[in-house]
């Protein structure tokens, strides 16, 4: 079993001239945008820094505990391997942006990687550990444009216009959605230079967006990769044919790129989703399609009224608190129909069962118990 870390070991000594850019390189650069490069890579364009130097200056110990996402340990291993890689070490980095707007429910980060041949790979970060970031993901279900989608278009238009550079866009999770959305809505002259869009288990779009002409004109350039039990990558609509990659994890853990298997310069693929993945996606898709925008908005609000009650900013902080203290906000669940409460409980149960570490497992188990106790009280009262 091999993943992107093994790929760097295998092919890190081969330049892009010897072995051209491939899908696994896109996975590596998409994951790179999760590294917090504050104070290392400038936001301003025109003063790039070699990846090898950026890696040397990155200090994992300086990253606050609450900002360390689920894959932080692997991310540190990734940056260490890239530091000494002939293939990746000479890639130039610029335009690092990381913004968090709680008022607008926006979490956005992006990084531009300059390949040796002059092409630019724009890497959009996926959802991090912040509650704001996860809330924005839920908002995809009822908003035509989220703040981070708007910011992604601005990032492209302001920084990549007026030149002849060929472009590659990509991102994991929400970052994949941002890459596609930016390609759809950027200036025409920029869109013409986009060669490929790598959407790595990113959520789709509302039906009207997926059916639009501006989406249709870029769909042929989208390479979508999802794991066998994909949940995030099959939410909403995308009309794209997916490549299904094998994963060493189960359930929600498959969303993490480091669990995806690689074979040579390609993902190791299977022909169909797992049975579990198919059932989950059909259930969730049917459930979402049965709700109007206001119902979806109320559902998102109810969920995050619960999660944000202890004034935690990240899932790490949330996991350290006592979920027993959430009783005051569980009243928000009264606005949900019994069937919606049932689906919410089922979703948290599955998260608890497939959680990659104690944080997700404990968070999900405790939340499930509280939800079930709330439903029991409602039924007893009558």
C-alpha positions as CSV (number, residue, x, y, z in Angstrom):
1,X,0.0,0.0,0.0
2,X,1.5,3.3,-1.1
3,X,0.4,7.0,-0.7
4,X,1.6,10.4,-1.7
5,X,4.4,10.3,0.8
6,X,5.7,7.1,-0.8
7,X,5.4,8.7,-4.2
8,X,7.8,11.5,-3.1
9,X,10.3,8.8,-2.0
10,X,9.9,7.0,-5.4
11,X,10.0,9.9,-7.8
12,X,11.3,12.8,-5.8
13,X,14.7,12.5,-7.5
14,X,13.1,12.9,-11.0
15,X,12.6,16.4,-12.4
16,X,9.5,17.4,-14.3
17,X,11.6,17.4,-17.5
18,X,12.3,13.7,-17.0
19,X,8.8,12.7,-15.7
20,X,6.0,15.2,-16.6
21,X,3.5,16.6,-14.2
22,X,0.8,14.1,-13.3
23,X,-2.3,13.6,-11.1
24,X,-0.2,12.6,-8.1
25,X,1.8,15.8,-8.3
26,X,-1.6,17.6,-8.1
27,X,-2.5,15.7,-5.0
28,X,0.8,16.8,-3.4
29,X,0.4,20.4,-4.3
30,X,-3.3,20.5,-3.2
31,X,-2.2,19.1,0.2
32,X,0.6,21.7,0.4
33,X,-1.9,24.5,0.8
34,X,-2.9,23.1,4.3
35,X,0.6,24.1,5.5
36,X,0.4,27.4,7.5
37,X,3.0,29.4,5.7
38,X,2.3,32.7,7.5
39,X,5.5,34.7,7.7
40,X,7.3,32.4,5.2
41,X,5.5,32.8,1.9
42,X,4.5,36.4,1.0
43,X,0.9,37.3,0.0
44,X,2.3,39.6,-2.6
45,X,3.1,38.2,-6.0
46,X,6.4,38.8,-7.7
47,X,8.7,37.7,-4.8
48,X,8.5,33.9,-4.8
49,X,10.5,31.6,-2.5
50,X,11.7,28.1,-3.3
51,X,9.6,25.4,-1.7
52,X,12.8,23.9,-0.2
53,X,13.6,27.2,1.6
54,X,9.9,27.6,2.8
55,X,10.1,24.0,4.1
56,X,13.3,24.8,6.0
57,X,11.7,27.8,7.6
58,X,8.5,26.1,8.6
59,X,8.5,25.2,12.3
60,X,5.7,22.7,13.3
61,X,6.1,23.7,17.0
62,X,5.0,27.2,16.2
63,X,1.6,26.1,15.1
64,X,-1.0,26.5,17.9
65,X,-2.5,23.2,19.0
66,X,-6.0,24.4,18.2
67,X,-5.0,25.0,14.5
68,X,-3.5,21.5,14.0
69,X,-5.9,19.7,11.6
70,X,-6.5,16.0,11.6
71,X,-3.7,15.4,9.0
72,X,-1.1,17.7,10.8
73,X,1.3,14.9,11.6
74,X,1.3,13.7,7.9
75,X,1.6,17.3,6.7
76,X,4.8,17.8,8.7
77,X,6.2,14.6,7.2
78,X,5.1,15.9,3.7
79,X,6.9,19.2,4.1
80,X,10.0,17.4,5.4
81,X,10.1,15.1,2.4
82,X,9.5,18.0,-0.1
83,X,12.4,19.9,1.4
84,X,15.0,17.5,0.0
85,X,13.2,16.6,-3.2
86,X,14.7,17.4,-6.6
87,X,11.3,17.2,-8.1
88,X,9.5,19.6,-5.7
89,X,12.2,21.5,-3.9
90,X,12.7,24.0,-6.8
91,X,9.0,24.8,-7.2
92,X,8.6,28.5,-6.3
93,X,5.8,29.6,-3.9
94,X,4.0,33.0,-3.8
95,X,0.7,34.5,-3.1
96,X,0.0,32.7,0.2
97,X,-3.3,33.9,1.7
98,X,-5.1,32.7,4.7
99,X,-8.2,34.4,5.9
100,X,-10.9,33.6,8.5
101,X,-14.1,35.7,8.7
102,X,-16.5,34.6,11.4
103,X,-19.1,37.3,10.6
104,X,-19.3,36.1,7.0
105,X,-18.7,32.5,7.9
106,X,-15.6,32.4,5.6
107,X,-12.5,30.3,5.8
108,X,-10.2,30.8,2.8
109,X,-6.6,30.0,2.0
110,X,-4.7,29.7,-1.3
111,X,-1.1,29.3,-2.6
112,X,0.4,29.7,-6.0
113,X,3.1,27.2,-7.0
114,X,5.3,28.1,-10.0
115,X,6.5,24.9,-11.8
116,X,9.9,24.8,-13.6
117,X,8.2,25.3,-17.0
118,X,6.5,28.4,-15.9
119,X,3.0,27.0,-15.4
120,X,1.2,28.1,-12.2
121,X,-0.6,25.6,-10.0
122,X,-3.1,27.5,-7.8
123,X,-3.8,25.4,-4.7
124,X,-7.0,26.2,-2.7
125,X,-7.1,24.9,0.8
126,X,-10.0,22.7,1.9
127,X,-11.8,22.9,5.2
128,X,-9.5,23.2,8.2
129,X,-10.3,22.5,11.8
130,X,-12.3,25.8,12.4
131,X,-16.0,25.7,13.0
132,X,-16.3,28.6,10.6
133,X,-14.8,26.6,7.8
134,X,-17.2,23.6,8.4
135,X,-20.2,25.9,8.6
136,X,-19.4,27.4,5.2
137,X,-19.3,23.9,3.7
138,X,-22.8,23.4,4.9
139,X,-23.8,26.7,3.4
140,X,-23.1,25.4,-0.1
141,X,-26.5,23.7,0.1
142,X,-28.5,26.8,0.1
143,X,-26.3,29.7,-1.1
144,X,-25.7,30.5,-4.7
145,X,-22.3,31.9,-3.8
146,X,-20.4,31.6,-0.5
147,X,-17.8,34.2,0.7
148,X,-14.9,31.8,0.0
149,X,-16.1,31.1,-3.6
150,X,-16.3,34.9,-4.2
151,X,-12.8,35.2,-2.7
152,X,-11.4,32.5,-4.9
153,X,-12.5,34.3,-8.0
154,X,-11.0,37.5,-6.7
155,X,-7.7,35.7,-6.0
156,X,-7.5,34.5,-9.6
157,X,-8.6,37.7,-11.3
158,X,-6.4,40.1,-9.3
159,X,-3.2,38.0,-9.5
160,X,-3.2,36.0,-12.7
161,X,-4.4,38.4,-15.4
162,X,-2.3,40.1,-18.0
163,X,0.2,37.4,-18.8
164,X,0.6,34.3,-20.9
165,X,1.2,31.7,-18.1
166,X,-0.6,28.4,-18.4
167,X,-2.6,27.5,-15.4
168,X,-3.6,24.5,-13.3
169,X,-6.1,24.8,-10.5
170,X,-6.7,22.3,-7.7
171,X,-7.8,21.7,-4.2
172,X,-8.9,19.0,-1.8
173,X,-12.4,19.0,-0.1
174,X,-13.8,22.6,-0.2
175,X,-10.7,23.6,-2.1
176,X,-11.8,21.4,-5.0
177,X,-15.1,23.3,-5.1
178,X,-13.3,26.6,-5.0
179,X,-11.0,25.6,-7.9
180,X,-14.0,24.7,-10.1
181,X,-16.0,27.8,-9.1
182,X,-13.0,30.1,-9.7
183,X,-12.5,28.6,-13.2
184,X,-16.2,29.1,-14.0
185,X,-16.3,32.7,-12.9
186,X,-12.8,34.2,-13.6
187,X,-12.1,36.6,-16.4
188,X,-12.4,35.1,-19.9
189,X,-8.7,35.6,-20.8
190,X,-7.7,33.7,-17.6
191,X,-10.1,30.9,-18.2
192,X,-8.6,30.3,-21.6
193,X,-5.2,29.6,-20.1
194,X,-6.5,27.0,-17.6
195,X,-5.4,23.6,-18.7
196,X,-6.7,21.4,-15.9
197,X,-8.8,21.6,-12.7
198,X,-8.2,19.0,-10.0
199,X,-11.2,18.5,-7.8
200,X,-10.2,16.1,-5.0
201,X,-13.3,14.9,-3.2
202,X,-14.8,18.4,-3.2
203,X,-18.5,19.0,-2.8
204,X,-20.6,19.8,-5.8
205,X,-23.0,22.7,-6.5
206,X,-26.6,23.6,-6.4
207,X,-28.5,22.2,-9.5
208,X,-28.9,25.5,-11.2
209,X,-25.1,26.1,-11.1
210,X,-24.2,22.7,-12.3
211,X,-26.6,23.1,-15.2
212,X,-25.3,26.6,-16.2
213,X,-23.5,27.4,-19.4
214,X,-20.4,28.7,-17.6
215,X,-20.1,25.3,-15.8
216,X,-20.5,23.4,-19.0
217,X,-17.7,25.3,-20.7
218,X,-15.1,24.1,-18.2
219,X,-16.4,20.6,-17.3
220,X,-14.2,18.9,-19.8
221,X,-11.1,20.2,-18.0
222,X,-12.2,18.9,-14.6
223,X,-10.4,15.8,-13.2
224,X,-12.5,14.7,-10.2
225,X,-11.0,12.1,-7.8
226,X,-13.1,10.7,-4.9
227,X,-12.5,7.7,-2.5
228,X,-14.7,4.6,-2.4
229,X,-16.9,5.7,0.5
230,X,-17.0,9.4,-0.5
231,X,-19.5,11.5,1.3
232,X,-18.1,15.1,0.8
233,X,-17.3,14.6,-2.9
234,X,-20.8,13.5,-3.8
235,X,-22.8,16.1,-1.9
236,X,-25.0,18.2,-4.2
237,X,-24.5,18.1,-8.0
238,X,-21.4,18.2,-10.3
239,X,-22.2,16.2,-13.5
240,X,-18.6,15.0,-13.7
241,X,-17.4,11.5,-14.2
242,X,-15.4,10.6,-11.1
243,X,-12.3,8.5,-10.8
244,X,-12.7,6.4,-7.6
245,X,-9.5,5.9,-5.7
246,X,-8.8,3.1,-3.3
247,X,-8.3,4.1,0.4
248,X,-6.8,2.4,3.4
249,X,-9.3,4.0,5.7
250,X,-13.0,3.5,6.3
251,X,-15.9,5.9,6.4
252,X,-15.2,9.5,6.8
253,X,-11.5,8.8,7.2
254,X,-11.3,8.1,3.5
255,X,-11.7,11.9,2.9
256,X,-8.1,12.4,3.9
257,X,-5.7,12.4,0.9
258,X,-3.0,10.5,2.8
259,X,-5.2,7.4,2.9
260,X,-5.5,7.4,-0.9
261,X,-3.5,4.7,-2.7
262,X,-1.2,5.5,-5.6
263,X,0.3,3.3,-8.3
264,X,3.2,4.8,-10.2
265,X,2.0,8.2,-11.5
266,X,-1.7,7.5,-11.1
267,X,-4.2,7.0,-8.3
268,X,-4.9,3.3,-7.8
269,X,-8.5,3.1,-8.9
270,X,-11.5,0.9,-8.5
271,X,-14.6,0.8,-10.7
272,X,-17.4,1.7,-8.3
273,X,-18.2,3.1,-4.9
274,X,-18.4,0.8,-1.9
275,X,-21.9,-0.4,-1.0
276,X,-21.8,1.7,2.1
277,X,-20.7,4.8,0.2
278,X,-23.6,4.3,-2.3
279,X,-26.2,4.0,0.4
280,X,-25.0,7.0,2.4
281,X,-24.8,9.2,-0.7
282,X,-28.3,8.3,-2.0
283,X,-29.8,8.9,1.4
284,X,-28.1,12.2,2.0
285,X,-28.8,13.4,-1.6
286,X,-32.4,12.4,-1.3
287,X,-32.7,14.2,2.0
288,X,-31.2,17.4,0.8
289,X,-33.2,17.5,-2.4
290,X,-36.4,17.2,-0.3
291,X,-35.7,20.4,1.5
292,X,-36.1,23.9,0.3
293,X,-33.5,26.6,0.9
294,X,-35.0,27.9,4.0
295,X,-35.2,24.5,5.5
296,X,-31.6,23.8,4.7
297,X,-30.6,27.2,6.2
298,X,-32.5,26.3,9.4
299,X,-30.8,22.9,9.6
300,X,-27.4,24.5,9.3
301,X,-28.2,27.0,12.0
302,X,-29.5,24.3,14.3
303,X,-26.4,22.2,13.9
304,X,-24.0,25.1,14.6
305,X,-26.1,26.5,17.4
306,X,-25.1,23.2,19.1
307,X,-21.5,23.2,18.1
308,X,-20.8,26.8,18.8
309,X,-22.5,27.0,22.2
310,X,-19.3,26.6,24.2
311,X,-17.7,29.4,22.2
312,X,-15.1,27.0,20.8
313,X,-13.5,28.1,17.5
314,X,-12.1,24.8,16.4
315,X,-13.0,21.1,16.6
316,X,-9.9,20.7,18.7
317,X,-11.2,23.1,21.4
318,X,-14.6,21.6,21.1
319,X,-13.3,18.1,21.7
320,X,-11.7,19.3,25.0
321,X,-14.9,20.7,26.3
322,X,-17.8,18.9,28.0
323,X,-20.6,18.4,25.5
324,X,-22.9,18.0,28.5
325,X,-22.8,21.8,28.8
326,X,-24.7,22.1,25.5
327,X,-28.1,21.5,27.0
328,X,-29.1,25.2,26.7
329,X,-28.8,25.2,23.0
330,X,-30.4,21.9,22.2
331,X,-33.7,23.7,22.0
332,X,-32.6,24.7,18.5
333,X,-33.3,21.1,17.5
334,X,-37.1,21.6,18.2
335,X,-37.2,23.3,14.8
336,X,-36.3,20.1,13.0
337,X,-38.8,17.5,12.0
338,X,-38.5,14.1,13.7
339,X,-37.3,12.6,10.4
340,X,-34.5,15.2,10.2
341,X,-33.5,14.6,13.8
342,X,-33.3,10.9,13.0
343,X,-31.0,11.5,10.0
344,X,-28.8,13.8,12.1
345,X,-28.4,11.2,14.7
346,X,-27.6,8.6,12.1
347,X,-25.0,10.9,10.6
348,X,-23.3,11.5,13.9
349,X,-23.3,7.7,14.7
350,X,-21.5,7.0,11.4
351,X,-19.0,9.8,12.2
352,X,-18.4,8.2,15.6
353,X,-17.9,4.8,14.1
354,X,-15.6,5.9,11.3
355,X,-13.8,8.7,13.2
356,X,-10.1,8.7,12.4
357,X,-9.1,9.6,15.9
358,X,-10.4,10.1,19.4
359,X,-11.4,13.7,18.8
360,X,-14.0,12.9,16.1
361,X,-15.0,9.7,17.8
362,X,-15.7,11.3,21.2
363,X,-17.3,14.4,19.7
364,X,-19.7,12.3,17.6
365,X,-20.5,9.8,20.4
366,X,-21.4,12.5,22.9
367,X,-23.4,14.6,20.4
368,X,-25.3,11.5,19.3
369,X,-26.2,10.7,23.0
370,X,-27.4,14.2,23.6
371,X,-29.5,14.2,20.4
372,X,-31.1,10.9,21.4
373,X,-31.8,12.0,24.9
374,X,-33.4,15.2,23.5
375,X,-35.6,13.1,21.2
376,X,-36.6,10.8,24.1
377,X,-37.7,13.8,26.2
378,X,-39.6,15.2,23.3
379,X,-41.5,12.0,22.8
380,X,-42.2,11.6,26.5
381,X,-43.6,15.2,26.7
382,X,-45.7,14.4,23.8
